[in-house]
Amino acid sequence: MKTLYLRNVPDEVSAGLAALAAREGLTVSAFALRELSHAARRAGNHALLGDLPDLDVSAKDVIADVEAGRAAR
């Protein structure tokens, strides 16, 4: 397992991380590790999306269908 050191972390970032960690009852290190783990999992998303078939459906059509579904409620 690697050790990661971060340098030049702005005070406002450090304070924000400390506040978020405290809210969840975690240390800053545990909170940062969890958030970095989530970010690292996204590294392969572009490959995953690239492997999906092209269904030739436009974003405009998807939005129209979503709006129609919401209006039907």
Distance bins in CASP14 RR format, pairs under 12 A and 6 or more apart:
PFRMAT RR
TARGET T0000
AUTHOR 0000-0000-0000
RMODE 2
METHOD distances of the structure
MODEL  1
1 33 0 0 0 0 0 1 0 0 0 0 0
2 33 0 0 0 0 0 1 0 0 0 0 0
2 36 0 0 0 0 0 1 0 0 0 0 0
2 40 0 0 0 0 0 1 0 0 0 0 0
3 29 0 0 0 0 0 1 0 0 0 0 0
3 33 0 0 0 0 0 1 0 0 0 0 0
4 29 0 0 0 0 1 0 0 0 0 0 0
4 32 0 0 0 0 1 0 0 0 0 0 0
4 33 0 0 0 0 1 0 0 0 0 0 0
4 36 1 0 0 1 0 0 0 0 0 0 0
4 37 0 0 0 0 0 1 0 0 0 0 0
4 40 0 0 0 0 0 1 0 0 0 0 0
5 29 0 0 0 0 0 1 0 0 0 0 0
5 32 0 0 0 0 0 1 0 0 0 0 0
6 13 0 0 0 0 1 0 0 0 0 0 0
6 14 0 0 0 0 1 0 0 0 0 0 0
6 17 0 0 0 0 0 1 0 0 0 0 0
6 28 0 0 0 0 0 1 0 0 0 0 0
6 29 0 0 0 0 0 1 0 0 0 0 0
6 32 0 0 0 0 1 0 0 0 0 0 0
6 33 0 0 0 0 0 1 0 0 0 0 0
6 36 0 0 0 0 1 0 0 0 0 0 0
7 14 0 0 0 0 0 1 0 0 0 0 0
8 14 0 0 0 0 0 1 0 0 0 0 0
9 15 0 0 0 0 1 0 0 0 0 0 0
9 16 0 0 0 0 0 1 0 0 0 0 0
9 17 0 0 0 0 1 0 0 0 0 0 0
9 18 0 0 0 0 0 1 0 0 0 0 0
9 28 0 0 0 0 0 1 0 0 0 0 0
9 32 0 0 0 0 1 0 0 0 0 0 0
10 16 0 0 0 0 1 0 0 0 0 0 0
10 17 0 0 0 0 0 1 0 0 0 0 0
11 17 0 0 0 0 0 1 0 0 0 0 0
11 18 0 0 0 0 0 1 0 0 0 0 0
12 18 0 0 0 0 0 1 0 0 0 0 0
12 19 0 0 0 0 0 1 0 0 0 0 0
13 19 0 0 0 0 0 1 0 0 0 0 0
13 20 0 0 0 0 0 1 0 0 0 0 0
13 28 0 0 0 0 0 1 0 0 0 0 0
13 32 0 0 0 0 0 1 0 0 0 0 0
13 35 0 0 0 0 0 1 0 0 0 0 0
14 20 0 0 0 0 0 1 0 0 0 0 0
14 21 0 0 0 0 0 1 0 0 0 0 0
14 28 1 0 0 1 0 0 0 0 0 0 0
14 31 0 0 0 0 0 1 0 0 0 0 0
14 32 0 0 0 0 0 1 0 0 0 0 0
15 21 0 0 0 0 0 1 0 0 0 0 0
15 22 0 0 0 0 0 1 0 0 0 0 0
15 28 0 0 0 0 0 1 0 0 0 0 0
16 22 0 0 0 0 1 0 0 0 0 0 0
16 23 0 0 0 0 0 1 0 0 0 0 0
16 28 0 0 0 0 1 0 0 0 0 0 0
16 31 0 0 0 0 1 0 0 0 0 0 0
16 32 0 0 0 0 0 1 0 0 0 0 0
16 35 0 0 0 0 0 1 0 0 0 0 0
17 23 0 0 0 0 0 1 0 0 0 0 0
17 24 0 0 0 0 0 1 0 0 0 0 0
17 26 0 0 0 0 0 1 0 0 0 0 0
17 27 0 0 0 0 0 1 0 0 0 0 0
17 28 1 0 1 0 0 0 0 0 0 0 0
17 29 0 0 0 0 1 0 0 0 0 0 0
17 30 0 0 0 0 0 1 0 0 0 0 0
17 31 1 0 0 1 0 0 0 0 0 0 0
17 32 1 0 0 1 0 0 0 0 0 0 0
17 33 0 0 0 0 0 1 0 0 0 0 0
17 34 0 0 0 0 0 1 0 0 0 0 0
17 35 0 0 0 0 1 0 0 0 0 0 0
17 36 0 0 0 0 0 1 0 0 0 0 0
18 24 0 0 0 0 0 1 0 0 0 0 0
18 25 0 0 0 0 0 1 0 0 0 0 0
18 26 0 0 0 0 0 1 0 0 0 0 0
18 27 0 0 0 0 1 0 0 0 0 0 0
18 28 1 0 1 0 0 0 0 0 0 0 0
18 29 0 0 0 0 0 1 0 0 0 0 0
18 30 0 0 0 0 0 1 0 0 0 0 0
18 31 0 0 0 0 1 0 0 0 0 0 0
18 32 0 0 0 0 0 1 0 0 0 0 0
19 25 0 0 0 0 0 1 0 0 0 0 0
19 26 0 0 0 0 0 1 0 0 0 0 0
19 28 0 0 0 0 1 0 0 0 0 0 0
19 31 0 0 0 0 1 0 0 0 0 0 0
20 26 0 0 0 0 1 0 0 0 0 0 0
20 27 0 0 0 0 0 1 0 0 0 0 0
20 28 0 0 0 0 1 0 0 0 0 0 0
20 30 0 0 0 0 0 1 0 0 0 0 0
20 31 1 0 1 0 0 0 0 0 0 0 0
20 32 0 0 0 0 1 0 0 0 0 0 0
20 34 0 0 0 0 0 1 0 0 0 0 0
20 35 0 0 0 0 1 0 0 0 0 0 0
21 27 1 0 0 1 0 0 0 0 0 0 0
21 28 1 0 1 0 0 0 0 0 0 0 0
21 29 0 0 0 0 1 0 0 0 0 0 0
21 30 1 0 0 1 0 0 0 0 0 0 0
21 31 1 1 0 0 0 0 0 0 0 0 0
21 32 1 0 0 1 0 0 0 0 0 0 0
21 33 0 0 0 0 0 1 0 0 0 0 0
21 34 0 0 0 0 1 0 0 0 0 0 0
21 35 0 0 0 0 1 0 0 0 0 0 0
22 28 0 0 0 0 1 0 0 0 0 0 0
22 30 0 0 0 0 0 1 0 0 0 0 0
22 31 0 0 0 0 1 0 0 0 0 0 0
23 31 0 0 0 0 1 0 0 0 0 0 0
24 30 0 0 0 0 1 0 0 0 0 0 0
24 31 1 0 0 1 0 0 0 0 0 0 0
24 32 0 0 0 0 0 1 0 0 0 0 0
24 34 0 0 0 0 1 0 0 0 0 0 0
24 35 0 0 0 0 0 1 0 0 0 0 0
25 31 0 0 0 0 1 0 0 0 0 0 0
25 34 0 0 0 0 0 1 0 0 0 0 0
26 32 0 0 0 0 1 0 0 0 0 0 0
26 33 0 0 0 0 1 0 0 0 0 0 0
26 34 1 0 0 1 0 0 0 0 0 0 0
26 35 0 0 0 0 0 1 0 0 0 0 0
27 33 0 0 0 0 1 0 0 0 0 0 0
27 34 0 0 0 0 0 1 0 0 0 0 0
28 34 0 0 0 0 0 1 0 0 0 0 0
28 35 0 0 0 0 0 1 0 0 0 0 0
28 36 0 0 0 0 0 1 0 0 0 0 0
29 35 0 0 0 0 0 1 0 0 0 0 0
29 36 0 0 0 0 0 1 0 0 0 0 0
30 36 0 0 0 0 0 1 0 0 0 0 0
30 37 0 0 0 0 0 1 0 0 0 0 0
31 37 0 0 0 0 0 1 0 0 0 0 0
31 38 0 0 0 0 0 1 0 0 0 0 0
32 38 0 0 0 0 0 1 0 0 0 0 0
32 39 0 0 0 0 0 1 0 0 0 0 0
33 39 0 0 0 0 0 1 0 0 0 0 0
33 40 0 0 0 0 0 1 0 0 0 0 0
34 40 0 0 0 0 0 1 0 0 0 0 0
34 41 0 0 0 0 0 1 0 0 0 0 0
35 41 0 0 0 0 0 1 0 0 0 0 0
35 42 0 0 0 0 0 1 0 0 0 0 0
36 42 0 0 0 0 0 1 0 0 0 0 0
36 43 0 0 0 0 0 1 0 0 0 0 0
37 43 0 0 0 0 0 1 0 0 0 0 0
38 45 0 0 0 0 0 1 0 0 0 0 0
39 45 0 0 0 0 0 1 0 0 0 0 0
41 48 0 0 0 0 0 1 0 0 0 0 0
42 48 0 0 0 0 1 0 0 0 0 0 0
42 49 0 0 0 0 0 1 0 0 0 0 0
44 50 0 0 0 0 0 1 0 0 0 0 0
44 51 0 0 0 0 0 1 0 0 0 0 0
45 51 0 0 0 0 0 1 0 0 0 0 0
45 52 0 0 0 0 0 1 0 0 0 0 0
46 52 0 0 0 0 0 1 0 0 0 0 0
55 61 0 0 0 0 0 1 0 0 0 0 0
55 62 0 0 0 0 0 1 0 0 0 0 0
56 62 0 0 0 0 0 1 0 0 0 0 0
57 63 0 0 0 0 0 1 0 0 0 0 0
57 64 0 0 0 0 0 1 0 0 0 0 0
57 65 0 0 0 0 1 0 0 0 0 0 0
58 64 0 0 0 0 1 0 0 0 0 0 0
58 65 0 0 0 0 0 1 0 0 0 0 0
59 65 0 0 0 0 0 1 0 0 0 0 0
59 66 0 0 0 0 0 1 0 0 0 0 0
60 66 0 0 0 0 0 1 0 0 0 0 0
60 67 0 0 0 0 0 1 0 0 0 0 0
61 67 0 0 0 0 0 1 0 0 0 0 0
61 68 0 0 0 0 0 1 0 0 0 0 0
62 68 0 0 0 0 0 1 0 0 0 0 0
62 69 0 0 0 0 0 1 0 0 0 0 0
63 69 0 0 0 0 0 1 0 0 0 0 0
63 70 0 0 0 0 0 1 0 0 0 0 0
64 70 0 0 0 0 0 1 0 0 0 0 0
64 71 0 0 0 0 0 1 0 0 0 0 0
65 71 0 0 0 0 0 1 0 0 0 0 0
65 72 0 0 0 0 0 1 0 0 0 0 0
66 72 0 0 0 0 0 1 0 0 0 0 0
66 73 0 0 0 0 0 1 0 0 0 0 0
67 73 0 0 0 0 0 1 0 0 0 0 0
END
